[in-house]
């Protein structure tokens, strides 16, 4: 029987409501529900009727009632540890929670019905009070809508009057989730042989506050939250705000009451209950703590994140000229979380593996990932928390801004990492890939298209985050970074604690530019419609035109964009941008006419969100420039030329030979961005052809091209060292992965030896540099057999180091032995072997292995109910990215029909579209590609 059976009888029996009276800022008493019920004289509990009739005409809450303030009491009854007591039955874990809430309402329009949200909760005892007269309203019925609205409808016997103030009191109970959604419980272990422990936490974005307490769960319905948490005495409760008071209730329980929050949206409401410990971050004004498992804190795994948090917060305060509005900022490393991080105001949550840095185990490159993640979540304290989008259809105003601002924070805090250009190009290419599909969506979708939770969750994608950031960068380049930053500061100050739409942003950027730029006219073409253009320039006659870029070359589009073309030529680097007329099919620009051997390069430093195509003569001149003096072309454009050429070939706008020819210069290239672009695009060729005869000569070519790069880094690699430059560290990993996977003997020998030396020490002495462990582990397991795989599995099972487990999770997927892949997939079904939160990652890694792709596709369908509890959208993308046959297309369509629903269906439809493009592209290009690789490797 749960331990709560020995709690004081009065407390356990009567926690239907706890109300804490605040006198002079101090909580003076806890009043039990039965006592307060007598004082309030509420109406009898009404009938509760499930709604089976047609849903309301819209999924949105009416605006007749405006929430102003919540008083919320929540009692999560879980145990942080299950302790075996002598001569007693071991208590079972409980997922039950109870609570009550009072929300103060302003009535903007007369109504006899209160609509709010509630999902998976039992809700009782509604009390509606007139705060102006202290009278009460009789409740006639309480209806739970079972459609996608999640409405809780409270019908009154008389109407609330416009202009008056009311309150709604409700008691509720529910079950905590085990899947990182709403109020959830997550488990962890003190150490390898330690006790199992538990932590309770919330994760409410976008629409899961309604799973914790009945509320007006829309971002525009901002309110103040006054929160009290009942929790076990040996635990600590954290909330959005600093603690106001905390006291014991009895021998087992205590309460913690937090200071009221500023006005904020429900999705930012947050609390945790745990036995975690913390370290401080330095800041002149804000009290910053980073919480984690005590073992992680003691081992100083949180030290790096703590060191940079205060610096990042100060950077944003200085840049935006607005102080962080709270007095405290807690961060917590969670054993389990749906996403890498969540920006709850004052209590930021992170997935543990994304925030901990283990000296001597974690890759140096992991510091970049930690820094960019913290910078993203802290940017949200202004973009999203202080100023929030009106509705989820313009989520990019939160996420695009947080992504964009993080470029500058990381560049300022860790300038030695040299990450800014790398992250910009990564975001650009991710956005380009998805936005080239007909099923892409605009940054600002229509309100009608984004209503339900499933539709809202579709918006949390590459378009919102990555395209949003790139479009903001384009705007900043157009008006100047100084003007853009000034407009953003004005925008934030004007809308503190309020909600906005994109037109508000355009207005303040225009004001900062003194009205010189019609920002709305220019930017609406980039935010209100899906996709992006390819700009085609003919340097022989100066003709230029734009059209929407789509992988499906037969698709028609009449969309146009306001495009500013920045360009250089072989002889001129200082030119004025050219504005393309969005209403013209073809224009002639004298500036684009080249003579003799002059060339044009458009979209300098990739400041515009568009691709560029040229006449064949200009392409040939650019190729020659790359092969003779590549540094005349800016580094970002060396990578972008490759990316444009391969994707134009994929869309059948240029010949595939042209794209492949552009890779020849890489033989002498050592910079990361061109190599990253080439490898990423050539991966498409690998996925299309690694099950065919094309793959043999393709590997020979890759091996020849990468040999120079591998040799460039060989002295570092053979001595298990890395360069100081961060981008060179990234390129060293590319060199090893490409060289070993394509059979370069010296690379295979190096990986096999280093891994064997580690095995000889029984895992106790690992001389492989942390940066290189993931790639060397993978290559050694791929080249080895059962012994190498089982060694990796044993280390994975016995390690308590998060970074090491992440490295091995990937390495285990690299084996070429089908039976070992099958074993690994089966292990993912056992949470004692592979945590549920890691299952999606393991399956994605296996799907990237050609030997594992078909196995994974079958495995996902066979065990869909279990696997779909994780990040299924990325799993679907990974297991289908090789699909290029009619048979696979048919299976994918059946999968969409029989397995998938909700937001994940959108990802499957995208996969269907990509598969159709792949089928056509392979049919038309397979022979051409085979001939090119055979010709290049003939000597």
N, C-alpha and C positions, 0 to 999 in steps of 0.2 A: 504494500500500500504506500502511496506517496508520502513523503515525510511531512507534508503539510497537515497530516492527521493529528500531529502533536502540537500544532499551532493553537494559540488561545482560541477557545470555542467561540467567543463573541466575535473576534476578528474574522475567523475563517467563515463563519456563518453569515456574516453581514456585509462582506465586501461586494455589494452591488453598487454602492456609491461611496466615495470618500470625497468630502469637501474640506478644504483647508482654509480657514479664515485668516486673512492677512491683516494684522494690526501693527501699524508703525513699521511696516516692512518685515515683520517677523511672524512666522507661522506659530500660532499659539495653541491650536488644537486640531485633532482629527475627529470629525463628526461622522458617526456611522450612519448608514443610509436610513435605517428605520427611524432614527431620531429626526433626521431632516425631513423625512417623508411626512411626519406628523406636523412639522412646522409649515411645510409648503402646501399641505392639503391638495395633492395633485389629483387629477381625474383618475378614475379607475383605468387599469390597463385596457386599451382598446383592442378590437379584433385585429388580427394580422392576416391580411389577405394577399396571397401571391397574385401578381398581375398576369393574366393570360390574354387580356384583350390587346388591341393594337397599341404599339408604343406611341409616345407623344410625337408630334409632327417633326421635332428635331431632337438630336441627341444632346444638345447643350442645355445647361441650366438656364431658366428664365432669370432676368435681371431685376425682378421685382423685390428681391431681398438681398441685402449686401451684408456679408459677415464682417464684423469689425474686430472681434476678440474671442478667442477660445480659452476656456479653462479645462484642461485635459488631465485626467488621472488614469494611469495605466498600471496594472499589476501583472507583469509576466511571471508566471509561477515556476519557471524552469529551474533546474539545478545546474550550477556551474560545474559540479563534479558529482559523480555517483559513488558514494562511499559505502563500502560493505561494513555493516555493523555486526559485531559478534552476537550470536543468538537471535538475530532479527533478520527478516527477509530484506534483501537488498532493495532499496527503494527504486521504483521505476521513474524514468524521466517523464515529465509532463510538458506538453506543448500548449497547455491552456493559458489564456490570459483573459482578464476582465478589466473593466474600467467604466468611466463615465465622462461625459463632456457637457459643458455649457457653452453655447455660442451666442454672443450678443449680436443682434441683427438690427439693421436699419431698413425700414420698409420704404422702398422708393415708389411702389405702385400697389394699390389696394389688391389684396389676394386672400382667399380662404384656404390656400394650399401651400405647404412648404415643400419644396423639392430640394434635396441634397443627395449626396452619394453614400452608398454603403454596399460593400461586397463581401460575401462569406462571413458576415457577422450576424449574431443574434442581437437584436436591438429591442430594448424594453423601456417602459415607464416614461413616455414622452411628457414633458411639462413645458407648456408655452406660457410665458409670463410677459405682461406689459410692464416694461421697465419705467415707464413714465407714471403709471398709476398704481403699480404693484398688484394689479389684478391678474387673473389667470383665464386662459382660454381652454374650453373643452375640446378634446380631440375625438373625432368621430371614427377615424380609421387610420391605419398605418399600412401602406402597401409597398411591398418589395417588388420592383420591376425585374423580371427575369431576362429581359433582353439586354442588348449591349450597352444600354444607357447606364446601368447600375444605379438607377434612381431609387431613393427611398422617398416615398410620397406620404406626407402627413396631412391628412384632411382635417380641417377645423370646422366647428359648428357655427362660428361667426368669423367675419373677415378681419384681417389686420389692416390698419389704416395707413395710408401713405403719409410719410413724414414722421411717423412714430417709431419708437425704439422698443425692441422686444428681445427675449432670450428663449432659447430652446435647450432644454436639458434632456439628455438621453443616457441610459445605461446600456452597456454592450458587453459581449464576450465573443471570443473567437479562438482559433488555433494558430499558433505560430507555424510558419512555413519552414520547410527544410531546404528550400530551393532559392534562397537569396532574393526574395520578393516580398514586399510588405514588411511585416515584423517576422524575422526568421531567426532560427537557432543554427549555429554552425559549430562543429566539433574540431578539436585539435588535441595534440598530445604534448605533455610537458617535455618529454624526450622520447627516445626510441622505446624505452622500457617503462615510461611513466604512465600515470593515470590519464584516462580520457577526460577531457574538459570541454566545456561548452561556453559559448558567448551568444548573447541575444543582441540583435541590431536591426535597424530599419534600412530599407532601400526602396524609396517611394516613387522615383521617377519612372514613367510619366504620370501614371494614374493609380498608384497603389496606396496612397494615404487612406483611401476609402476602405482598404482592407484592415486598417489599424483602428480607426475610429470614424464614425459618421461625420462627414465634412462636405464643404463646398469645394470639390476637388478639381478646380480649374485654375490655371495660372493667374488669371485676371482677378480671381476672388481672394485677394491678399487680405491678411488679417494678422493681428498680434496673437501669439501663443503663450499662454501661462501654463507650464507643464509640471506635473508631479509624477514621479516614478516610484512605485513600491518595489523593493528588491531585497534580496537576501543580505544579511548584515555583513557577510564577508566579501561582498562585491562592491564595485564602484559603478555608479551610473553617470554617464556623460550625456549632455544635451546640447542644443544649439547655443545656449547661453551658459554663463557661469552660475555656479550653485548659489542659491539664496539662503537655503537652510536645509539641514539634514538631521534626522533624529531617529532613534530606535522606536519601534512600535511595540515589539515584544522580543522574546528571546531569539527569534529567527528572522524577523523582518525589520526593515527601516524604510523611511521615505526620503527622497531627495527632491526638493523643490527648486526649480531654476528661475532665474530672473525672466521677465517677459521678453519675448523677441521683438525686434522691429517688425513692421508690416512685411510679410513675406508670403510667398505662394506655398500651398500645402505640400508640394513635392519636395520642398527643402526641409520640412519637419524631420527631425532625426533624434534618436537616442540610442545608446548602447548600454549593456549591463555585462560586466566581465570582471575577471581578476587580473587584468592587464596592468602593466607598469609603464612609466613614461620617462622621457628625458625632455629637457627644455631646449627651445631655440631662442637665440638672441634677437631681441627687437626692443627699440627704445620705448615703446608704448604698449604693445600688445603682448599679452601673456600667451605664449605658444608652447604647446606640449605635443609630443608624438608618442602615442601609446602602441604597445605591441605585447606579444607573449613575454612573460618575464624572462624566459631563456634568451629570446632575441634581444631584449633590452640589455640584459647583462653581458651578452656577447658583443654588444655595440653594433649590431646589424642596422640599427636605426640612426646611427651617428651621422652618416653622410646626408641623409634626407633632412635630419634636424639642422645640420650645418647650413644648408642652402635655403631652408624655408623662410627664415626671417629676411634674408637678403632679397629673395624674390618678392616677398610682400612689400618690402621697402621700395624696390624698383618700381612696382606698379603704383604705389602711393606717389612717388616722385614724378613718374611719367604722366599720370592722370591728374595730378594735383588734387586728389581726393583721398583722404585717409580711409583706411579700412574701418568700417563703421562699428565694429564690435570691440569689446575690451579683451576678448580671448579668442584664440583659434586652436582647437584641438584637431589633431589628425590621428587616425587609428589604422593600423595594418591588420586587415581582416584575414582569417584563414580562408574565407570563401566570400566571393562577391561576383555579381553577374558581369560587371565591367571592371576595367582597370582602376577606375576611381569614380567617386561621386561627390559633388561640390557642396553638399549640405552646408548651410550657412553656419559657420562656427564649429562645425564637426564634420570634417572631410574624411571620407572613408576610402581606403585603398585596398586592392587585392594584395595580399602579403608579398607574393613573389615579385610584384611590380615596384615595391617601395623599399625592400630590404637590400642592403649591400653588404656582402660578406667578404671582407678583406682576404685576399689570397684564393678565393673561390669564384667570386663573381667576376665577370668580364669587365674590363675597364669601360667598354662600350655600354655596359649596363648603367653606368653613371649618366650617360646621355639620356637613356630611357627614363630614369628616375627624375632627372631634371626637367625634361619636357613634360612629364606627367604632372609633377607638382606645379609647374608653371601654368599648365592648362587649367587645373582645378582651382588654383588661386586667382587666375584671371576671371573665373566665374564669380568670384566674390563681388565683382563690379558688373560683369556682363552676364546677367542671369539672376543673380541674387538681389543686387541693389536696383538694377533696371532689368525688367523681364519682358520677354515677348508677350503680346496679347494672347496669342493662341499658338498651338503647336505647328500650325502650317508655316510659321516663320521662325521655327526653331533655330535656323541658321544665325539669327541675331544673337543667340546665346553661344552656340557651338562653333560657328564660323569665327566669331570674334575671339573666343577663348583659344582656338587653334592659332589664329593669326597673331595674337598678342604674345603667345608663348615663344614664337620665333625670336622676338626681341629680348624677352626675359632671359632665355637660355644664352643668347649671344652676349648679353651683358654679364650674367653671373659666371658663366663658364666659357669665356671667350677662347680659351685654349682648345675647347672641343671642336670649334669651327663647324657648327651644326646647321647654321641658318640656311645656307644654300642647299644643303643636303635634304633638310626637311621640306623646304619649299618645293624642290623638284619631286620629292616623294609624294607630296600632297597633290601636285599638279598631275602626275602620271596616274595616280589612283583615281582622281576625278575624271580625267580624260577617258580612262578605260570604261567606267560605268556609264558615263554621260554619252558615249557613242552608241548606246543601245536605244532602240525606239521606245523601250519601256521606262527609260529614265524619267525623272520628275523634275519640275522646276524647283529652284531654291525656295521660292515663296509659292507654295501650292494654294489652290483655291480653298476657301473655308469649307465648301461643300464636299471636297474630296477627303478632308481630314476631320473626321468626327468621332469614330470609335477608337478604342484602345488599339486594336490591330492596325488601323490606319495611321494612328499616331506613331506607333513603334516603327513603321516603315520609314518614317522621317529620320530615324537615328542611323544614318548611313553615310557613305562616302560623299554623297552630294552635299549634305548638310554640313559636315565637318570640313572636308577637304576643299571642295569647290567653294564653299562659303569663305574660307580663308583666302583662297587664291583670288576670288573676285574682289575682296576687300583690298588685297595687295595691289590689284590692278587699279582700283579707284585711288589708292594712296599715291601710286605712281603718276596718275593723270593730274591730280590736283596738287601734288607734292606732299611728301610725308609730313612736313610742318603744318600745312593747312589741314590735312586729314586729322592729325593728332589734335589740333585745336578744335576742330569740329566735333570730334569724339568727346573731348572734355566738356564742351558746352552741352552736348546731348546727354551725357551722364548727369551733369548737375541739374539740368532742366527736368529730368524724369526720375529723380531719386525716389525709391519706394513705389514707383509706378510701373505701368506696362506701356509698351510701345509697339509700333509696326515700322516697316522699312521706310515709310514716307517721313517719319519723324527723323530718322537718321539722315536721309537725303536733305531735309530742310536745314539741319545744322551744319552739314558739310558745305552746303551752298552758302550759308551765312558766313562761315569761316573763310570762304573764298570770295567774299564780298560780292556774291551774286554773279561771278564771272563764268561759272559753269552751271549749265542746266543739268544738275546731278540726276534728278529723277528721270528725265528724258533719256539720258545715256544709260543709267544703271537698270532701269526697268526691263530693257531688252535682255539683260544678263540674269535677272532674278525671277522674272515672271514667266519665262518660257524655258523649256527643257533644252539641253544640248548646248552646242557651241559650233562656231563656224570653222571651216577650212578656207583660208584665204589663198587664192591661186594668183601668182604673179608671173607675167610673161615679160622677161627682160629684153626681148627683141623689139617689142612695140609698146611696152608700158601698160598693157592691158591688165586689169586686176578685177577679180570678182570673188564673191563669197557665197558659200552655201553651207547648209548644216552638214556636219561630218557624222556619218553613220557607217557602222561596219557593214550593214546590209546596203550595198551600193544601189540596189534597185528601188529602195524606199524613196518616196518623194517628200519634199518639205518646202514650204514657202516662208520659212522663218528667216529673219534678217537681224543683224546686230549692229550696234554702234561700235565700230572697230577703229581704234587708233593704232596705226602701224608705225612702230619704231624700227628703224633699219640702219644698217651700215653698208658700205661697199668696200671693195678691196682697197680703194684709195682714199675713202672718206669715213671717218668715225664720228664726225660731228654733223648730224643731219637733223632736220625738223620732222616730227611725227606727221604722218599723213592720215587724215580722217576719211574713211570710206563712207560713201552715201548709202544708208541702209535701204533706200528705196530704188536703188539702181542695180540692174543685173550685172552689167559690165561697164567699167570706167577706164579711162586712159589717164595715166599719171606720168608726166614727163620725168619725174624723179626716179621712176623705176626703169627707165631705158638705160641699158648698159652698152658700152662700145668696147670693141677689141676683146681683151681677156678679163675685163672687169666683171665682178659678180655682185649680187645683192644678197644680204642676209637679213631677213625680217624677224620681228619679235625678239629684239635684242634683250638678252638676259631673261627671256621668258616672262616679261612683265604682263603680257596679254594672255587671256584665256582663249587661245585659238591655235590651230595648226596652220602650217604654211606649206604650200606646194609651189613648185617652180616649173618652168619649161626645162626640157632635158639638158639644154646647153648650160643653164645656170647650175643645175644639179652636178653636171660633170666638172664645172669649174670649182664648185665647193668641195667635191671629192678630191680634186687635185690639191686644193689648199690644205685639206686635212692630211694628205699624205706627204706634203712637202714642208709646210710650216703651220702646223695645227694651232699654234698659240696666237695666230692672227685672229682666230675665231674665239670669242669668249667661252670660258669653260662650260658654263651652263648650256650654251648653244651647241657645243660639241656633243653633249649628251642629247640635246633636244633634236638635232638633225637626225640622229639615229632613230630616236623614238618616232619622229614624224614620218620618216621614210618607211619604217616597218609597218606602222599603222595605216599609212596611205596605201601600202601594198596589200594589207589585209582587207582594205575597203575597195581594192581594185582600181585605185586612182593613179598608181604608178606600177611599173613592172617589179616583180619581187626581186629580180636580179639587181635593180638599182639599190634596193635596201641592203641586200647582202654585200654588194660592192663597198658600201660605206663602212663595213666592219674591217676592211683590210688595214686601215691605218692603226688599228688597235695593237698591232704587233709591236709598235714602238710607243704606245701610250701607257702612262703610269698613273694617271689621275683616276679618281674613283667615279665621278659622275658619268663619263663616257662608258666606262666598263659596266657600271651598274645598268645603264640604259640598254647596252647591247645584251648583257646576260638576261635581263628581264624579258626583252623582246624575243631573244632566241629560245627562251623557255617555251614560248608559244610553239615554235617549230619542234622542240623536243616533245611537247605534249601531243602534237599532231602526228609525229613520225617515229617516236621511239618504239612503236610496235610494228615497224615496217623496215624495208630494206634501205630506206634513206638514212637510217640512224648510223650505220657503219661509217660511211664517208663523212657524215656530219661530225662524228666524234674525232675522226682524224684531223679535220679542220680546226676544231676547238682546241685540240691538243697542240697543234702547231702554233695557233694564235696566242695561247696563254703561256707558252713556254718562256717567252721573254719576260712576262710579268712575274711568273713564278721565280725565275732566276733573279730578278730584281730584288725580291724579298727573301731569297734563299738563305742568305747569311743570318738574317733574323730568325727565320723559321727553324732552321736546323739547330739553332742554339736556344730554341724556345723563348725568343724575345720578340718584341713588337716595336714598330717605330713610335716616335713621340706624337706625330701628327695623327689626329683622330680619323681623318678621311683615308689616310694611308693604312691605318689599322683595319678599316673596313675593306680596303682593296686587297690587303694581305689575305683576308678570309676568302674573298672571291677567288683569288689566285689558287689557294689550296683546294677549294671545293671544285673548281672547274678543272684543275690539273688532275687531281686524283680520280674524279668521277669519269674522266675521259682517258684514263690509262697512261698518264705520264709516269714513267717508271720511278724516277727519283722522288716523286710525291708519294706514290704508293708505298715505297720503301720507308720513307720518313714516317708516315702515319702508322704503318704496321709496327715499326720498331718502338715508337714512343708509347703506343698503347700496350705493347708487349712488356715494356719495362715497367709500366704501371701495374700490369697483371702480376709480374714476378714479385712485386712487393706486397702482393695480396691487398692492394688498394691503399696501403699506408703511405707510400711515397709517390706523389704525383708531380713530376717535373714539367708537365705540359703547362704552358702559360694559360691563365684563365681565359684570355681572349680567344685562344685557339682550341679550347677543349671541345666545344660543341662540334666544330667542323672535323677535328681529328677523331673524336669518338665515332662520329657518323661514318667517316670514310674507313676507319679500321673495322668497325662492325660490318660494313658492306663487303669489305675484302675478306673478312674472316668467316667463321662458321659457328657451330654451337658453343664452343668454349668461350669465344669472345662475347657472344650475346649473353650467355648465362652469367658471365662475370659482370657485365653492365647491369643485368637485372638484379643481381645480388647487392651490388653497391646501391642501386636505386632503392631497393627495399629497406636497406639498413641505414641509409643516410638521413640525417636530420637537418641537412643544409638545403635550403630552398633553391638556391642557384644550381647546386649540383644535381638535384632531382630534376630541375627543368632541363638541364643539359642532357641528362641520360634519357629523359622521356622522349626526346627527339632521336637520340642515337639508337635507341631500341627499334625504331621504325625503319632504320636504314638497311637492315639485313636483306640479302638477296635470297634467303632460304624461305620458301613459301610456307613450310610447316612452322617455322619460327614466327612468321608474320601472323599465321592463324592463332598460334598460342598467345601472342601479344594481344590480339584483338579480343580473345576470350578473357584474358586477364582484366581488360578494361570494364568488364561487367561485374567485377568484384570490388566494391569500394574499399575493402581492406587491402587490396593490392594497388589499385589506381583510384585516387579520389574522384568523386563525381565531377568536381570542378575541372579536373584535368582530362576527362574522357574526350571531350571535343578536340582538344589539342593533340592528343595521341592519335585520334582517327585522322585528323588533318595531316599530320606528319606521315602516317602510313599511306594515305591517298597520294601523296607526292611521290612515292616510290612506285615505279612502273609495275613492279612485281606485286604490289599491294593494292593497286587501284581497283581492280575488278573484285578482289576479296572484300575490300572496304565497302563498295557499292552494295554487294549482297548483304554484308554484315549490318549496314545501316538500316536496310529495309527489314531485316529479320528481327532486329532489336530496337525498332523505332521508339517504342514507348519509353525505354530507358534512356536512349541516347538523346531524344528530343527534349530532355530536361535541361540540357546544356545549351551552348550557343550554336543552334542548329543551322543558322543561315550560313556561317562560315564552313560548316561541315558540308552542306549541300554544294557550295561553290567548289570546295576542294575535290569532292568525289566525282564531280561532273566535268571538270575542266579539260579532261582528255576526250570527251564525247565528240565523235566526228563521223558516226555511221547512222544509217537509217534505223538499224536495230536499237542502238543506244537512245536515239530520239524517241522511239516508240516506248521503251522502258521508262524514260523520263516523263513522258506524258501520262503513262499509267501511274507512276509515282505521284504525280500532281493530283490525279483523280482519287487515288486510294489512301494516301498517307497524310498529305499536308493540308493544313488549313491556317487561316489567320494571316499574320504578317509574314510568316515563312513562305506562304504561297507566292508572294511577290518575287522572292529570290528564285524559286523554282521556275517561274515564268521567264525571268531573266536568263536562267540556264538553258531553257528551251530555245530562246531566241539566239543565244550564243552557239548552241549546238547546230542550229540550222545554218548559221553563217559558217561554222567550221566545216560542215559537210560540203558546202559549195566551194569553199576556199581550197580544201584538200583535193577535191576532184579536179579543180582547174590548175593547181600549182604543184602537185606532187612530182610529176615528171620534170618540171622546170627546176624545182629545188634539187632533186636528185642529180640532174645533169650539172648544175652549178657546183655542188659540193664535189662531185667526181672530177670535174675539170680543175677546180682549185687544188685538189690533193693529188693530181695525176703525177706530178713531179716528185 
